[in-house]
Amino acid sequence: MPCAISSRRAVPAQSRCARGLAGLGWRLVASGKTAAALEAIGLPVEHVEEVTASPEMLGGRVKTLHPRVHAGILARRDEADDVATLEEHGIEAFDLVCVNLYPFEQVTGRRGVTEADAVEMIDIGGPSMLRGAAKNFAHCAPVCRPEQYDALVQELRETGELSLETRRALAADAFATTAAYEAAIAHWFADIEAFPETLVTAYAKVADLRYGENPHQRGAYYAEQGARVHLLSRVEQLHGKELSLINLLDLSAARLLLREFALPACVIVKHANPCGVAVAGKIEEAYERALASDPVSAFGMVCALNRPVSAGLGEALAERFIDVLFAPDYDDAALEALQRKQAIRILRDKERRGFPRGERDFKRVLGGLLVQDRDWDIEDREGMEVACGEPSEELWGDLLFAWRVCKHVGSNAIVIAKNLGTIGIGGGQTSRVDAVRLALDKAREHGHDTGGAVLASDAFFPFPDGPQAALDAGVTAIIQPGGSKRDDEVTGAVRKAGATMVLTGRRHFRH
């Protein structure tokens, strides 16, 4: 029962698998460094050169690309002509092919990697052997991941062979692995083009989820292969139940908004929309003010903080119903208080850095995919136009704060803020004036004084009615993109009220 083993190097799990196979009477065939590594642990190995009667060529680039290897992999044992061909040429069939592909993504993910280094990590022989064995899974088993080794050897010990179901599953995994490998290479070559003619992506499963958005829907979380970071990379769960699909949607929204701020900040999210956001001199104050924005909506919240949780803050958080808590670290006393709540999912952000700016945003539509740049830019006042009024430095701070929050609220989006904290948010409305009314109603409901507050709108006001409702409620400054045919009317209404309006020249729809 010959077995072909190929790898850039023999990893410990592969060596263990080879030892198990050898113990069951299998003959091992390997090339180059893999053969040397297996021999070093005392295993008998036939070198590929002995099978092919040809030396390795081109510095090892050509080893397994030979008819005596691929005929042995692809031969159908139930086809008389195939068997006769093997006998005529003295070729022995392979029963199993075990390949660890060259670590292309690991190498290209390093800083300063050269094109020559990347190209050398493009495996040719390995994918060819895996695909050949996967095509001929009825007779030759493809093995492509170390996680498969132990179960493989165990099945061979128990039954003496691999079942057809096992070989079919291995074939599916092999084709998925080689497809993902080729996708990573294609992505690397096409990286100079943001929207190539053919978009090739691959995702690896991070976790199965209990269900999707609803219990009758299945769900799983996949991370894009080749991405330097993803939602849960370098995130440690310290306590609580497993994360749900809705938890992950809300956590993503919270993390994306949190990256807007360098000062101590707290973001509270429900249903992928912020319901309370604040920045302050201390993280404890930021949390208190974010919660006060809309404490009713905050019930069952995802709460994200960009500073460690102190003992006092931990006690305060433990009094609330929180689904997910995300922070860079936790005081021991804070963690002890929080862990008294069985359900709360406590996450530690070990990465402490933002997501890569080059990431694209994908949105599924019926039978297709919409792709765009992520709305990453963190805007300051440079390039904005003051249409009327004279904003003070303090007012500018509130305007820019509200503007940054607004782009993370579902459109139509309105954010009312005061003293670097939200006091009313209206999102997801089909009418912009309704979004203004909703934000004002939220502020009034929770006892916030809208006098002297600012308002941000993710897109222009088509009519003066929205701004007028805010001005009548005491809002003294508005920030919005501008660009409406009625900009003069809108500006006139704001000027007449003695208020300030800033035009950004850029909108931030989020559908």
C-alpha positions as CSV (number, residue, x, y, z in Angstrom):
1,M,0.0,0.0,0.0
2,P,2.2,2.9,-1.2
3,C,1.6,6.4,0.2
4,A,3.0,9.6,-1.3
5,I,3.9,12.3,1.2
6,S,4.8,15.8,0.0
7,S,5.5,19.0,2.0
8,R,7.7,22.0,2.2
9,R,8.7,20.4,5.5
10,A,7.5,17.5,7.5
11,V,5.4,19.0,10.3
12,P,5.1,17.1,13.6
13,A,1.6,15.9,12.9
14,Q,2.7,14.7,9.5
15,S,5.6,12.8,11.0
16,R,3.1,11.2,13.5
17,C,0.8,10.2,10.6
18,A,3.7,8.7,8.7
19,R,4.8,6.7,11.7
20,G,1.3,5.4,12.1
21,L,1.0,4.4,8.5
22,A,4.4,2.7,8.6
23,G,3.3,0.8,11.6
24,L,0.4,-0.5,9.7
25,G,2.6,-1.8,6.9
26,W,2.3,1.1,4.5
27,R,5.3,2.0,2.3
28,L,6.2,5.7,2.3
29,V,7.3,7.7,-0.8
30,A,8.5,11.2,-0.2
31,S,10.7,13.9,-1.8
32,G,13.5,16.2,-0.7
33,K,13.4,17.6,2.8
34,T,10.3,15.7,3.7
35,A,12.1,12.4,3.0
36,A,15.1,13.5,5.0
37,A,12.9,14.6,8.0
38,L,11.1,11.2,8.0
39,E,14.4,9.3,7.8
40,A,15.7,11.4,10.7
41,I,13.0,9.9,12.9
42,G,13.8,6.4,11.8
43,L,11.2,5.7,9.2
44,P,12.0,3.8,6.0
45,V,11.3,6.1,3.0
46,E,11.5,5.6,-0.7
47,H,12.7,8.8,-2.4
48,V,10.7,10.1,-5.4
49,E,13.8,9.8,-7.5
50,E,13.8,6.0,-7.0
51,V,10.2,5.9,-8.3
52,T,10.7,8.2,-11.3
53,A,14.2,7.2,-12.1
54,S,14.8,10.9,-12.6
55,P,16.6,13.4,-10.4
56,E,15.1,16.5,-8.9
57,M,15.5,19.4,-11.3
58,L,15.5,23.2,-11.3
59,G,16.5,23.5,-7.7
60,G,13.7,21.2,-6.6
61,R,10.9,22.8,-8.7
62,V,10.5,19.6,-10.6
63,K,10.2,16.5,-8.4
64,T,6.8,14.9,-8.6
65,L,5.7,16.1,-12.0
66,H,6.3,12.8,-13.6
67,P,4.1,10.1,-15.3
68,R,5.3,7.5,-12.9
69,V,3.9,9.5,-10.0
70,H,0.7,10.8,-11.6
71,A,-0.2,7.6,-13.4
72,G,0.1,5.9,-10.0
73,I,-2.2,8.4,-8.5
74,L,-4.8,8.6,-11.3
75,A,-5.0,4.9,-12.3
76,R,-8.5,3.4,-11.9
77,R,-8.1,-0.1,-10.4
78,D,-11.4,-1.3,-11.9
79,E,-10.4,-0.3,-15.5
80,A,-8.6,-3.1,-17.2
81,D,-6.8,-0.7,-19.6
82,D,-5.5,1.4,-16.7
83,V,-4.2,-1.7,-14.8
84,A,-2.6,-3.0,-18.0
85,T,-0.8,0.4,-18.6
86,L,0.6,0.3,-15.1
87,E,1.8,-3.3,-15.6
88,E,3.3,-2.5,-19.0
89,H,5.4,0.4,-17.6
90,G,6.1,-1.1,-14.2
91,I,4.3,1.6,-12.3
92,E,2.9,1.0,-8.9
93,A,-0.4,2.6,-7.9
94,F,-0.6,5.0,-4.9
95,D,-3.4,4.4,-2.3
96,L,-3.0,7.7,-0.4
97,V,-1.5,11.1,-1.2
98,C,-0.6,13.3,1.8
99,V,0.4,16.9,0.9
100,N,1.0,20.1,2.9
101,L,1.1,22.9,0.4
102,Y,3.8,25.5,0.5
103,P,2.9,28.3,3.0
104,F,2.1,31.0,0.4
105,E,-0.2,33.1,2.6
106,Q,2.1,32.9,5.6
107,V,5.0,34.2,3.6
108,T,3.1,36.9,1.6
109,G,1.5,38.1,4.8
110,R,4.9,39.2,6.2
111,R,6.0,42.8,5.9
112,G,8.6,43.5,3.3
113,V,8.3,40.2,1.4
114,T,9.8,40.3,-2.1
115,E,8.1,39.2,-5.2
116,A,10.8,36.5,-5.7
117,D,10.1,35.2,-2.2
118,A,6.3,35.0,-2.9
119,V,6.7,33.3,-6.2
120,E,8.9,30.6,-4.7
121,M,6.0,29.8,-2.3
122,I,3.7,28.9,-5.3
123,D,3.4,25.2,-5.0
124,I,2.9,23.4,-8.4
125,G,3.5,19.7,-7.7
126,G,1.5,19.6,-4.4
127,P,-1.8,20.9,-5.8
128,S,-1.4,18.7,-8.9
129,M,-1.1,15.5,-6.8
130,L,-3.9,16.5,-4.5
131,R,-6.2,17.2,-7.4
132,G,-5.3,14.0,-9.1
133,A,-6.0,11.9,-5.9
134,A,-9.2,13.8,-5.3
135,K,-10.4,13.1,-8.9
136,N,-9.6,9.4,-8.3
137,F,-10.9,9.3,-4.8
138,A,-12.6,6.0,-5.5
139,H,-9.1,4.4,-5.5
140,C,-6.7,7.0,-4.0
141,A,-7.3,9.1,-0.9
142,P,-6.2,12.8,-0.8
143,V,-5.1,14.1,2.6
144,C,-4.4,17.9,2.8
145,R,-4.7,19.0,6.4
146,P,-2.9,17.9,9.6
147,E,-6.3,17.9,11.4
148,Q,-7.3,14.8,9.2
149,Y,-4.3,12.6,10.2
150,D,-5.4,11.1,13.5
151,A,-8.9,10.1,12.3
152,L,-7.3,8.7,9.1
153,V,-4.9,6.4,10.9
154,Q,-7.5,5.4,13.4
155,E,-9.9,4.3,10.7
156,L,-7.1,2.3,9.0
157,R,-6.3,0.6,12.3
158,E,-9.9,-0.3,12.9
159,T,-11.1,-1.4,9.4
160,G,-7.9,-1.8,7.4
161,E,-9.1,0.6,4.8
162,L,-10.8,4.0,4.2
163,S,-14.5,3.9,3.4
164,L,-15.8,5.4,0.2
165,E,-17.6,8.1,2.3
166,T,-14.3,9.0,4.0
167,R,-12.5,9.2,0.7
168,R,-15.3,11.3,-0.9
169,A,-15.1,13.7,2.1
170,L,-11.3,13.9,1.7
171,A,-11.7,14.7,-2.0
172,A,-14.1,17.5,-1.3
173,D,-11.7,19.0,1.3
174,A,-8.8,18.6,-1.1
175,F,-10.6,20.5,-3.9
176,A,-11.6,23.2,-1.5
177,T,-8.1,23.5,-0.2
178,T,-6.5,23.8,-3.6
179,A,-9.2,26.2,-4.8
180,A,-8.5,28.4,-1.7
181,Y,-4.8,28.1,-2.4
182,E,-5.2,29.3,-6.0
183,A,-7.5,32.0,-4.8
184,A,-4.9,33.4,-2.5
185,I,-2.3,33.4,-5.3
186,A,-4.8,35.0,-7.7
187,H,-5.6,37.7,-5.1
188,W,-1.9,38.4,-4.5
189,F,-1.3,38.9,-8.3
190,A,-4.4,41.0,-8.8
191,D,-3.9,43.1,-5.7
192,I,-3.0,46.1,-7.9
193,E,-6.6,46.1,-9.3
194,A,-9.3,46.8,-6.7
195,F,-12.0,45.4,-8.8
196,P,-10.6,42.7,-11.1
197,E,-12.6,41.1,-13.9
198,T,-12.8,37.9,-12.0
199,L,-13.1,38.2,-8.2
200,V,-11.7,35.1,-6.5
201,T,-12.1,34.8,-2.7
202,A,-11.8,32.0,-0.2
203,Y,-13.0,31.8,3.4
204,A,-12.0,29.4,6.1
205,K,-14.5,28.4,8.8
206,V,-13.7,29.9,12.2
207,A,-16.7,28.5,14.1
208,D,-20.0,26.8,13.7
209,L,-22.8,28.9,15.3
210,R,-25.8,27.6,17.2
211,Y,-28.0,29.1,14.4
212,G,-28.3,32.1,12.1
213,E,-30.3,35.2,12.8
214,N,-33.2,33.0,13.7
215,P,-33.3,29.5,15.2
216,H,-34.6,27.9,12.0
217,Q,-31.5,29.2,10.1
218,R,-28.2,27.4,10.2
219,G,-25.1,29.6,10.7
220,A,-21.3,29.6,10.7
221,Y,-18.6,32.3,10.8
222,Y,-15.9,32.3,8.1
223,A,-12.8,34.5,7.9
224,E,-11.4,35.6,4.6
225,Q,-8.2,33.8,3.8
226,G,-5.3,36.0,3.4
227,A,-6.8,38.8,5.5
228,R,-4.3,40.1,8.1
229,V,-7.0,40.4,10.7
230,H,-10.6,39.5,11.0
231,L,-13.4,40.1,13.5
232,L,-12.2,37.4,16.0
233,S,-8.5,37.3,15.3
234,R,-6.5,38.0,18.4
235,V,-9.7,38.1,20.4
236,E,-9.9,35.9,23.6
237,Q,-13.2,34.9,25.1
238,L,-12.8,35.0,28.9
239,H,-16.3,34.1,29.9
240,G,-19.8,33.3,28.8
241,K,-21.8,31.4,26.3
242,E,-20.7,30.9,22.7
243,L,-21.1,33.9,20.4
244,S,-24.1,34.0,18.1
245,L,-24.5,35.3,14.6
246,I,-26.3,38.4,15.9
247,N,-23.5,38.9,18.5
248,L,-20.9,38.9,15.7
249,L,-22.9,41.3,13.5
250,D,-23.2,43.7,16.5
251,L,-19.6,43.2,17.5
252,S,-18.4,44.1,14.0
253,A,-20.5,47.3,14.0
254,A,-19.2,48.2,17.4
255,R,-15.5,47.6,16.5
256,L,-15.8,49.6,13.3
257,L,-17.2,52.6,15.1
258,L,-14.8,52.3,18.0
259,R,-11.8,52.7,15.6
260,E,-13.0,56.3,14.9
261,F,-11.8,57.5,18.3
262,A,-8.4,57.8,20.0
263,L,-9.8,59.3,23.2
264,P,-11.4,57.0,25.8
265,A,-14.6,55.8,24.1
266,C,-17.6,53.6,24.6
267,V,-19.8,52.3,21.9
268,I,-23.1,50.5,22.6
269,V,-24.7,48.7,19.7
270,K,-28.1,46.9,19.2
271,H,-29.1,45.3,16.0
272,A,-26.0,46.5,14.2
273,N,-26.8,50.2,15.0
274,P,-25.2,52.3,17.7
275,C,-27.7,53.4,20.4
276,G,-25.2,55.2,22.6
277,V,-21.7,56.6,21.9
278,A,-19.5,58.9,24.0
279,V,-15.9,59.9,24.4
280,A,-14.5,61.4,27.6
281,G,-11.4,62.0,29.6
282,K,-11.9,58.7,31.4
283,I,-13.4,55.4,30.2
284,E,-15.8,55.3,33.2
285,E,-17.4,58.6,32.1
286,A,-17.5,57.5,28.5
287,Y,-19.5,54.4,29.5
288,E,-21.9,56.3,31.8
289,R,-22.7,58.9,29.1
290,A,-23.0,56.3,26.3
291,L,-25.4,54.3,28.4
292,A,-27.4,57.4,29.3
293,S,-28.0,58.2,25.7
294,D,-30.6,55.4,25.4
295,P,-30.6,53.0,28.4
296,V,-33.8,51.3,27.1
297,S,-32.3,50.3,23.8
298,A,-29.1,49.3,25.6
299,F,-30.8,46.3,27.3
300,G,-29.0,43.2,26.0
301,M,-26.3,45.4,24.4
302,V,-23.0,44.8,22.8
303,C,-20.6,47.2,24.6
304,A,-17.2,48.0,23.2
305,L,-14.5,50.0,25.0
306,N,-11.1,51.1,23.9
307,R,-9.6,51.3,27.4
308,P,-9.1,48.6,30.1
309,V,-12.1,48.0,32.4
310,S,-11.3,49.1,36.0
311,A,-12.7,47.5,39.1
312,G,-15.3,50.2,39.5
313,L,-16.4,50.1,35.9
314,G,-16.6,46.3,36.1
315,E,-19.0,46.6,39.0
316,A,-21.2,49.1,37.1
317,L,-21.2,46.9,34.0
318,A,-22.1,43.9,36.0
319,E,-25.4,45.6,37.0
320,R,-26.5,45.8,33.3
321,F,-27.9,43.1,31.0
322,I,-25.0,42.8,28.5
323,D,-24.8,40.2,25.7
324,V,-21.2,41.0,24.7
325,L,-18.5,43.1,26.4
326,F,-15.3,43.9,24.4
327,A,-12.3,45.7,25.9
328,P,-8.5,45.6,25.7
329,D,-8.2,44.2,29.2
330,Y,-9.9,43.8,32.6
331,D,-8.9,44.4,36.2
332,D,-9.0,41.2,38.2
333,A,-11.7,42.6,40.4
334,A,-13.7,43.8,37.4
335,L,-13.4,40.3,35.8
336,E,-14.6,38.7,39.1
337,A,-17.6,40.9,39.2
338,L,-18.5,40.4,35.6
339,Q,-18.1,36.6,35.7
340,R,-20.9,36.5,38.3
341,K,-23.2,37.0,35.3
342,Q,-23.3,33.6,33.7
343,A,-24.6,34.7,30.2
344,I,-22.3,37.7,29.5
345,R,-19.7,37.0,26.8
346,I,-16.5,38.7,27.9
347,L,-14.0,39.3,25.1
348,R,-10.4,40.6,25.4
349,D,-9.0,42.4,22.4
350,K,-5.4,41.2,22.3
351,E,-4.7,43.0,18.9
352,R,-5.4,46.5,20.0
353,R,-5.2,47.9,16.5
354,G,-7.6,48.7,13.8
355,F,-8.7,46.8,10.8
356,P,-6.6,47.1,7.6
357,R,-7.7,50.0,5.5
358,G,-7.5,48.2,2.2
359,E,-10.4,45.8,3.1
360,R,-13.3,45.7,0.7
361,D,-17.0,45.6,1.7
362,F,-19.1,42.8,0.3
363,K,-22.9,42.8,0.3
364,R,-24.8,39.8,-0.9
365,V,-27.7,40.3,-3.3
366,L,-29.9,37.7,-5.1
367,G,-27.5,35.6,-7.1
368,G,-24.6,38.0,-6.9
369,L,-22.2,40.1,-4.8
370,L,-21.8,43.9,-4.6
371,V,-18.3,45.0,-3.8
372,Q,-17.1,48.4,-2.7
373,D,-14.3,50.1,-0.8
374,R,-15.0,50.2,2.9
375,D,-16.0,53.7,4.2
376,W,-12.8,53.9,6.2
377,D,-11.9,57.6,6.1
378,I,-11.8,59.4,9.4
379,E,-12.6,63.0,8.4
380,D,-11.5,66.2,10.1
381,R,-12.7,69.8,9.4
382,E,-10.2,70.4,6.6
383,G,-12.1,70.8,3.4
384,M,-15.5,71.3,5.0
385,E,-17.4,74.4,4.3
386,V,-19.1,76.6,7.0
387,A,-22.3,77.6,5.2
388,C,-23.5,79.8,8.0
389,G,-22.6,80.7,11.5
390,E,-19.3,80.7,13.3
391,P,-18.6,77.4,15.1
392,S,-16.5,77.6,18.2
393,E,-13.8,75.0,18.9
394,E,-16.1,73.2,21.3
395,L,-18.9,73.2,18.7
396,W,-16.5,71.8,16.1
397,G,-15.7,69.0,18.5
398,D,-19.3,68.0,18.8
399,L,-20.0,68.4,15.1
400,L,-17.1,66.1,14.1
401,F,-18.0,63.6,16.8
402,A,-21.6,63.4,15.6
403,W,-20.4,63.1,12.0
404,R,-18.1,60.1,12.8
405,V,-21.0,58.4,14.6
406,C,-23.5,59.1,11.9
407,K,-21.7,57.1,9.2
408,H,-22.1,54.0,11.3
409,V,-25.9,54.4,11.6
410,G,-28.3,52.7,9.1
411,S,-29.6,55.2,6.5
412,N,-31.4,57.5,6.6
413,A,-29.3,58.4,9.6
414,I,-29.5,61.3,12.1
415,V,-27.4,61.7,15.2
416,I,-28.0,64.4,17.8
417,A,-25.0,64.9,20.2
418,K,-23.9,67.1,23.0
419,N,-20.6,67.4,24.9
420,L,-19.1,64.5,22.9
421,G,-21.9,62.1,23.5
422,T,-25.0,61.0,21.6
423,I,-28.3,62.0,23.1
424,G,-30.6,60.9,20.2
425,I,-30.1,58.6,17.2
426,G,-32.6,58.0,14.4
427,G,-31.6,55.4,11.8
428,G,-33.1,53.1,9.2
429,Q,-35.9,55.4,8.2
430,T,-37.4,55.8,4.8
431,S,-37.8,59.6,5.3
432,R,-35.1,61.8,6.5
433,V,-37.5,64.1,8.4
434,D,-38.8,61.0,10.2
435,A,-35.2,60.2,11.2
436,V,-34.9,63.6,12.7
437,R,-38.2,63.2,14.6
438,L,-37.1,59.8,15.8
439,A,-33.8,61.2,17.1
440,L,-35.5,64.1,18.8
441,D,-38.1,61.7,20.4
442,K,-35.3,59.5,21.7
443,A,-33.6,62.5,23.3
444,R,-36.8,63.7,24.9
445,E,-37.8,60.2,26.1
446,H,-34.6,59.9,28.1
447,G,-34.6,63.4,29.5
448,H,-31.9,64.9,27.4
449,D,-31.8,68.7,26.9
450,T,-31.5,69.3,23.1
451,G,-30.7,73.0,23.6
452,G,-27.2,73.7,22.3
453,A,-26.9,70.2,20.7
454,V,-25.6,69.4,17.3
455,L,-27.1,67.3,14.5
456,A,-25.4,65.2,11.9
457,S,-27.1,63.8,8.8
458,D,-25.5,61.1,6.6
459,A,-26.9,62.7,3.4
460,F,-28.2,66.1,2.3
461,F,-31.6,67.5,3.4
462,P,-33.9,67.7,0.4
463,F,-36.1,70.1,2.2
464,P,-35.8,72.5,5.2
465,D,-38.4,70.6,7.2
466,G,-35.9,68.2,8.9
467,P,-33.5,70.9,10.0
468,Q,-36.4,73.1,11.1
469,A,-37.7,70.4,13.4
470,A,-34.2,70.2,15.0
471,L,-33.8,74.0,15.2
472,D,-37.2,74.3,16.9
473,A,-36.0,71.8,19.5
474,G,-32.9,74.0,20.3
475,V,-30.3,72.4,18.1
476,T,-27.7,75.1,17.4
477,A,-25.5,73.4,14.7
478,I,-26.0,71.0,11.8
479,I,-23.4,69.0,9.8
480,Q,-24.4,67.4,6.6
481,P,-23.0,66.7,3.1
482,G,-24.9,69.3,1.2
483,G,-25.6,69.0,-2.5
484,S,-29.4,69.3,-2.6
485,K,-31.1,71.5,-5.1
486,R,-32.6,73.3,-2.1
487,D,-29.4,73.9,-0.2
488,D,-30.1,77.6,-0.3
489,E,-33.5,77.1,1.3
490,V,-32.0,74.8,4.0
491,T,-29.1,77.2,4.7
492,G,-31.6,80.1,4.9
493,A,-33.7,78.3,7.5
494,V,-30.5,77.6,9.6
495,R,-29.3,81.2,9.2
496,K,-32.7,82.6,10.2
497,A,-32.5,80.6,13.4
498,G,-29.1,82.0,14.2
499,A,-27.6,78.5,14.0
500,T,-24.5,77.1,12.3
501,M,-24.3,74.7,9.4
502,V,-21.3,72.9,8.1
503,L,-21.3,71.1,4.7
504,T,-18.9,68.2,4.4
505,G,-19.1,67.6,0.7
506,R,-19.2,63.8,1.4
507,R,-22.1,61.6,2.3
508,H,-22.1,58.3,4.4
509,F,-24.9,56.1,3.4
510,R,-25.0,52.7,5.1
511,H,-27.6,50.2,3.8
